[in-house]
């Protein structure tokens, strides 16, 4: 059968100065007449973008960035993650595709328009259009029941998605940038699934069977309570090195013997949150590959050598795991396999759904000592109403002692070896002002009794015991374990995390959201673009 699977996923970064590409984007957004009538501000932005890109082509200005500005360095920091995530098929259930945008920086407007095709029978199956304003992430999906497909011995499917975002240029003008991705997947040949079995051994909840997340500890001194323990994670120059195990195997149908994985054919291995941490391709030769008959196995090095800014590591980090690789076979056909923790369940044997990743890092401590007015120390549970305690520049009287029970606590460790255990919403004094413990990141500088100190370790622990706090007759910080922290009153003043005030959406944002909603209804109704 004719196939395009020896090509990687096609990606077109649109140049709106090109008339054909300009008309293509115009058509994807519903046509010029509709845009001119219903979306005048969006129409204006589209024409402005075309005009500016013509100026770029003539050397009169510089091209816009398709990606967010990133820190300089060797594979350092998160990158925008844009692409078709999955293209799955199961003979008993459905054909399914998903596309997503995960952006480092919050964007004014994001949109995705996608289609799903049965390429073998030249049949349009489904489409979607989604849009969102002032967001980091956007996901879209299409689904078609297998029972509605034209009967065939072979099935090759195609997904096409166009991704849009509106950005500001250096002059403060809104511009539209876009790219289109196309990907094919041969799923069935002679009524048999080409991939028989896909197994992921790592990362999995090895110590917590049935758990909803796979827990990783970075630099935890005990290593208990986790599935993977990495003791010597590099933390230097305000960076943290990504560590995570990844191993598994894929087995193909008879007649399809694997040869190798092509790293240049749309290979991706990522941790995705607000943007993506990508596998450093310079480590490719350290991957352990093994082939036995129709089975290909792999084991990736656990130290990805992707450095993330320490400000991206908080008390606990929840990340989505994603991998796509094309396996070259003796048939001359590259077969894609996908492994993802992005809350997508499917019976496609070339797709494996795994748990999200939870990264915790830090040390373990116990007991909280409070500095008294006479410079002695007392455990928090020994303090009584009327006691005098040390505060910044003076002393204060304890007016109330509070007791309660907490299931989890935040552990904070500093470069100079100080360590404290507090509730997640407890206020800590930093160089930038008060922050809740669960708002701290490894980049924060803490105000300490003996001078400023940087955070080395952050960690959430199970506690399930009684906790204590005090209220004092001052708004100054008290001293606990050498940290400047707030009392119970300060904790209540800071309170819960403040919600961002709702902002009125700009005209083009409202237009784009209304437009994609209308396009989505039309595509779902017609089953085609």
Residue pairs with C-beta under 8 A, 6 or more apart in sequence:
1 120
1 154
1 156
1 189
3 156
3 184
3 186
3 333
4 184
5 156
5 184
5 185
5 186
5 326
5 333
5 334
5 335
5 336
6 332
6 333
6 334
7 184
7 265
8 262
8 264
8 265
8 266
8 326
9 83
9 84
9 181
9 182
9 183
9 266
10 180
10 181
10 182
10 183
11 179
11 180
11 181
12 21
12 179
12 180
12 181
13 66
13 179
14 21
14 24
14 25
14 177
14 178
14 179
14 180
15 21
15 53
15 57
16 22
16 25
16 46
16 49
16 50
16 53
16 176
16 178
17 50
17 53
17 54
17 56
17 57
22 46
22 50
24 180
25 46
25 162
25 176
25 178
26 32
26 35
26 46
28 113
28 162
28 529
29 35
29 39
29 42
29 46
29 113
29 515
29 519
30 515
30 518
30 519
32 43
34 515
35 42
35 43
35 46
35 515
36 43
38 511
38 514
38 515
39 508
39 511
39 512
39 514
39 515
40 511
41 506
41 507
41 508
41 511
42 176
42 508
42 511
42 512
42 515
44 508
45 166
45 174
45 175
45 176
45 508
46 176
48 173
48 174
48 175
49 175
49 176
49 177
52 61
52 64
52 169
52 173
52 175
53 63
55 61
56 62
56 63
62 170
64 167
64 169
64 175
64 177
65 167
66 80
66 177
66 179
67 79
67 80
67 104
68 79
68 80
68 103
68 104
68 105
68 275
69 105
70 76
70 77
70 78
70 79
70 104
71 77
71 309
73 239
73 307
74 280
74 307
75 278
75 280
75 282
75 305
75 306
75 307
76 239
76 306
76 307
76 308
76 309
77 104
77 307
77 308
77 309
77 312
78 104
78 273
78 274
78 275
78 276
78 277
78 308
78 309
78 312
79 104
79 275
79 276
79 278
80 101
80 102
80 103
80 104
80 275
80 276
81 100
81 101
81 102
81 103
81 270
81 272
81 275
81 276
82 100
82 101
82 102
82 163
82 179
82 181
83 99
83 100
83 181
83 268
84 97
84 98
84 99
84 114
84 159
84 161
84 181
84 183
85 98
85 99
85 100
85 322
85 324
85 338
85 340
85 342
85 344
86 96
86 97
86 98
86 338
86 340
86 344
86 346
86 351
87 96
87 97
87 157
87 158
87 159
87 183
87 185
87 336
87 338
88 95
88 96
88 97
88 338
88 346
88 348
88 350
88 351
89 95
89 96
89 146
89 155
89 157
89 185
89 187
89 188
89 348
90 146
90 346
90 347
90 348
91 146
91 188
91 193
92 146
92 347
93 145
93 146
93 346
93 347
94 143
94 144
94 145
94 146
95 116
95 118
95 125
95 143
95 144
95 146
95 149
95 157
96 141
96 142
96 143
96 144
96 344
96 346
96 348
97 114
97 116
97 141
97 142
97 157
97 159
98 139
98 140
98 141
98 342
98 344
99 112
99 114
99 139
99 140
99 141
99 159
99 161
99 163
99 181
100 112
100 137
100 138
100 139
100 140
100 342
101 110
101 112
101 137
101 138
101 139
101 163
101 165
102 136
102 137
102 272
102 273
102 274
102 275
102 276
103 110
103 135
103 136
103 137
103 165
103 274
103 275
104 136
104 274
104 275
105 136
106 134
106 135
106 136
107 134
107 135
107 136
107 165
107 166
107 167
108 133
108 134
108 165
108 166
108 167
108 168
108 174
108 506
108 509
109 131
109 132
109 133
109 164
109 165
109 166
109 508
109 509
109 512
109 513
110 131
110 132
110 133
110 135
110 138
110 163
110 164
110 165
111 129
111 130
111 131
111 132
111 138
111 163
111 164
111 165
111 512
111 516
112 128
112 129
112 130
112 131
112 138
112 139
112 140
112 161
112 162
112 163
112 164
113 127
113 128
113 129
113 140
113 161
113 162
113 164
113 516
113 519
114 127
114 128
114 129
114 140
114 142
114 159
114 160
114 161
114 162
115 124
115 126
115 127
115 142
115 159
115 160
115 161
115 523
115 528
115 529
116 124
116 125
116 126
116 127
116 142
116 143
116 144
116 157
116 158
116 159
117 123
117 124
117 125
117 157
117 158
117 159
117 160
118 124
118 125
118 149
118 150
118 155
118 157
119 156
119 157
119 158
119 184
120 152
120 154
120 155
120 156
121 149
121 150
121 152
123 149
123 150
124 527
124 528
124 529
125 142
125 144
125 148
125 149
125 157
125 527
126 142
126 143
126 144
126 523
126 524
126 527
127 142
127 520
127 523
127 524
127 527
127 528
127 529
128 140
128 141
128 142
128 520
128 523
128 524
129 140
129 516
129 517
129 519
129 520
129 523
130 138
130 139
130 140
130 516
130 520
131 138
131 512
131 513
131 515
131 516
131 517
132 138
132 513
133 505
133 509
133 512
133 513
134 503
134 505
134 509
136 274
136 275
137 274
139 342
140 161
142 159
149 155
153 188
153 189
153 190
153 191
154 186
154 188
154 189
154 190
155 186
155 187
155 188
156 184
156 185
156 186
156 187
157 184
157 185
157 187
158 182
158 183
158 184
158 185
159 181
159 182
159 183
159 185
160 180
160 181
160 182
161 180
161 181
162 178
162 179
162 180
162 181
163 178
163 179
163 180
163 181
164 176
164 177
164 178
165 176
165 177
165 178
166 174
166 175
166 176
166 177
166 508
166 512
167 174
167 175
167 177
168 174
168 175
169 175
174 508
183 266
183 336
185 336
185 350
186 194
186 333
186 335
187 193
187 194
187 348
187 350
188 194
189 253
192 253
193 253
193 349
193 350
194 252
194 253
194 256
194 335
194 350
195 250
195 251
195 252
195 253
195 335
195 337
195 349
195 350
196 251
196 252
196 253
196 294
196 349
197 249
197 250
197 251
197 349
198 248
198 249
198 250
198 251
198 337
198 339
198 349
198 350
198 351
198 352
199 248
199 249
199 250
199 352
200 247
200 248
200 339
200 352
200 354
201 247
201 248
201 249
202 228
202 245
202 246
202 247
202 248
202 299
203 214
203 216
203 227
203 228
203 244
203 245
203 246
203 321
203 354
203 355
203 357
204 214
204 227
204 354
204 355
205 211
205 213
205 214
205 215
205 227
205 355
206 227
206 228
207 225
207 226
207 227
208 215
208 227
211 227
211 355
212 355
212 356
213 318
213 355
213 356
213 357
213 358
214 227
214 228
214 354
214 355
214 356
214 357
214 358
215 225
215 226
215 227
215 228
215 358
215 360
216 226
216 227
216 228
216 229
216 230
216 243
216 244
216 357
216 358
216 359
216 360
217 223
217 225
217 226
217 228
217 229
217 230
217 360
217 361
218 230
218 233
218 240
218 243
218 359
218 360
218 361
218 362
219 230
219 231
219 232
219 233
219 235
219 361
219 362
219 363
219 457
220 226
220 229
220 231
220 360
220 361
220 362
220 363
220 364
220 457
220 459
221 363
221 364
222 364
223 229
223 231
225 461
225 462
226 360
228 244
228 245
230 243
230 302
233 240
233 241
233 243
233 361
234 240
234 241
234 303
235 241
235 310
235 442
235 456
238 309
238 310
238 311
238 443
239 307
239 308
239 309
239 310
240 307
240 308
240 309
240 310
240 312
240 313
240 361
240 442
241 303
241 304
241 305
241 306
241 307
241 308
242 271
242 277
242 303
242 304
242 305
242 306
242 307
242 308
243 302
243 303
243 304
244 271
244 302
244 304
244 321
244 357
245 300
245 302
246 269
246 298
246 299
246 300
246 302
246 323
247 297
247 298
247 299
247 300
248 297
248 298
248 339
248 352
249 295
249 296
249 297
249 298
250 258
250 295
250 296
250 327
250 337
250 350
251 294
251 295
252 258
252 294
252 295
252 327
252 329
252 335
253 294
254 294
255 331
256 294
256 329
256 330
256 331
256 333
256 335
257 291
257 293
257 294
257 329
257 330
258 291
258 294
258 295
258 296
258 327
258 328
258 329
259 291
259 327
259 328
259 329
259 330
260 289
260 327
260 328
261 267
261 289
261 296
261 298
261 325
261 326
261 327
261 328
262 326
262 328
262 334
263 281
263 284
265 326
265 334
266 324
266 326
266 336
267 324
267 325
267 326
268 278
268 279
268 322
268 323
268 324
268 325
269 278
269 279
269 300
269 304
269 322
269 323
269 325
270 276
270 277
270 278
270 279
270 321
270 322
270 323
271 277
271 319
271 320
271 321
271 322
271 357
272 319
272 320
272 321
272 322
272 342
273 317
273 318
273 319
273 320
276 322
277 304
277 306
277 308
277 319
278 306
279 300
279 304
279 306
280 304
280 305
280 306
282 305
283 300
283 301
283 303
283 304
283 305
286 300
286 301
287 298
287 299
287 300
287 301
288 298
288 299
288 300
289 296
289 297
289 298
290 296
290 297
290 298
291 297
296 327
309 443
310 441
310 442
310 443
311 441
311 442
311 443
311 444
312 441
313 359
313 361
313 441
313 442
313 458
314 438
314 439
314 440
314 441
314 442
314 458
315 360
315 362
315 410
315 424
315 437
315 438
315 440
315 458
315 459
315 460
316 358
316 359
316 360
316 459
316 460
317 358
317 359
317 360
318 356
318 357
318 358
318 359
319 356
319 357
319 358
319 359
320 340
320 341
320 342
320 356
320 357
321 339
321 340
321 341
321 354
321 356
321 357
322 338
322 339
322 340
322 341
322 342
323 338
323 339
323 340
324 336
324 337
324 338
324 339
325 336
325 337
326 334
326 335
326 336
327 334
327 335
327 336
327 337
328 334
329 335
335 350
336 350
337 350
337 351
337 352
338 350
338 351
338 352
339 351
339 352
339 354
340 351
340 352
340 353
340 354
341 353
341 354
341 355
341 356
341 357
343 356
344 353
345 353
346 353
360 459
360 460
361 457
361 458
361 459
362 411
362 412
362 413
362 457
362 458
362 459
363 411
363 413
363 419
363 457
363 459
364 411
364 459
364 461
365 411
365 413
365 419
365 420
365 421
365 481
366 421
367 379
367 421
368 379
368 380
368 420
368 421
368 422
368 468
368 480
368 481
369 377
369 378
369 379
369 380
369 480
369 481
370 377
370 378
370 379
370 380
370 383
370 389
370 470
370 478
370 479
370 480
371 377
371 389
371 390
371 449
371 478
371 479
371 480
372 378
372 387
372 388
372 389
372 390
373 388
373 389
373 390
373 395
374 388
375 390
378 387
380 468
380 469
380 470
380 480
381 468
383 389
383 398
383 401
383 468
383 470
384 398
384 401
385 398
385 399
385 400
385 401
386 397
386 398
387 397
387 398
388 395
388 396
388 397
388 398
389 395
389 396
389 398
389 470
389 472
389 478
389 479
390 478
390 479
391 472
391 474
391 476
391 477
391 478
391 479
392 476
392 477
392 484
393 476
394 474
394 476
396 472
396 473
396 474
396 476
396 478
397 472
397 473
398 470
398 471
398 472
399 471
399 472
399 473
400 470
400 471
400 488
401 468
401 469
401 470
401 471
402 468
402 469
402 470
402 471
402 488
403 466
403 467
403 468
404 466
404 467
404 469
405 464
405 465
405 466
405 467
406 423
406 463
406 464
406 465
406 467
407 462
407 463
407 464
408 424
408 460
408 461
408 462
408 463
409 421
409 422
409 423
409 424
409 460
409 461
409 463
409 467
410 421
410 422
410 423
410 424
410 426
410 437
410 438
410 440
410 458
410 459
410 460
411 419
411 420
411 421
411 457
411 458
411 459
411 460
411 461
412 419
412 420
412 421
412 422
412 428
412 437
412 440
412 446
412 455
412 457
412 458
412 483
413 419
413 455
413 456
413 457
413 458
413 459
414 446
414 448
414 453
414 454
414 455
414 456
415 453
415 454
415 455
415 456
416 448
416 453
418 448
418 453
418 481
418 482
418 483
419 481
420 480
420 481
420 482
420 483
420 485
421 461
421 463
422 428
422 437
422 480
422 485
423 437
423 467
424 436
424 437
424 438
424 460
425 436
425 437
425 438
425 491
425 494
425 495
425 496
426 436
426 437
426 469
426 485
426 486
426 491
427 434
427 435
427 436
427 437
427 485
427 486
427 490
427 491
427 494
428 434
428 435
428 436
428 437
428 440
428 446
428 483
428 484
428 485
428 486
429 446
429 447
429 477
429 483
429 484
429 485
429 486
430 440
430 444
430 445
430 446
430 447
431 444
431 445
431 446
431 447
431 452
432 444
432 445
434 486
434 490
434 494
435 444
436 494
436 497
439 497
440 455
440 458
441 455
441 458
442 455
442 456
442 458
443 455
444 454
444 455
445 452
445 453
445 454
445 455
446 452
446 453
446 454
446 455
446 483
446 484
447 477
447 484
448 482
448 483
448 484
449 479
449 482
449 483
449 484
450 482
469 487
469 488
469 491
470 478
470 487
470 488
471 487
471 488
471 489
472 478
472 487
472 489
475 489
475 490
477 484
477 485
477 486
477 490
478 484
478 485
478 486
478 487
479 485
486 493
486 494
505 513
523 529
